[in-house]
Amino acid sequence: MIIDYPAQYFHPGQTLECGQIFRFEPYKEGYLVHSADKICYLYSDGDKTYIECDDPDYFYAYFDLNRDYSKIVEHAKSYGIPLLSRYAEAGKGVRLLNQNREEMLYSFIISQNNNIPRIKSIISRICGGLTQKRQSSFGEYHPFPTSAQLAGAGSEFFKNAGAGYRDKYLAETSARIVKEGFNLEKLDTPQLKRELLTYLGVGAKVADCISLFGFSRRDSFPVDTWIEKVYREDFKGELTDRNRICGYFTGLFGEYSGYIQQYLFYGKRQNL
């Protein structure tokens, strides 16, 4: 099935290249996008963006297509911050993804102190080593492993896949999920972050990323190197602790924090 959506507020490249997803690759005129055990083909002709997939309900929700992003962009501009207005207009094709929670947990554990090409390679090796290939309209692909598959792999497998010191984090966290489950959706955002911080390998930035991209908590605001640059260079901030910088931004932007974080991240990274 093919889903189409106005491209003005759904740009494939802007959405995929802003640090919220690691399992995608170029394909024909667009990208193949992977989530959990599913796959879709995402592309645009400039007027509309198209999603070809076998599970339209899943990817309609995944790409947050029931939300009007024109209102979010206008709200971002309403703060009267010239830089934010410019970045929001330039990055209005960014959509926040509603991703698989366990996949986000493991992916962002891998992401810490790492670069995106290497993160993608590690995840690809883990998927290839633990799951059976599946057939799709776009060729063969590997699903993301379940927590049980990850827990059964052992830390040596993760080290050999390139995870380095994160091998223990992946092994112990997946074992904990198998034992306890990962049912945190009823917690409010501060409680969710506190609980995520109890998982081995999850720090404050990773917890905020999992909250934002895995639990759809749009009042989360991950602070990484790019956001620190925005804070210091453009907001002229003097705080040095990332937790306090996070608090500054969430205090300023509230329930729109996650959207605005993505506009600021995208704009700064693109040097707009």
Beta strands, then each sheet from edge to edge (+ up, - down):
strand 1: 2-6
strand 2: 24-27
strand 3: 30-35
strand 4: 38-44
strand 5: 48-53
strand 6: 134-136
strand 7: 139-141
sheet 1: 1+ 5- 4+ 3- 2+
sheet 2: 6+ 7-
end
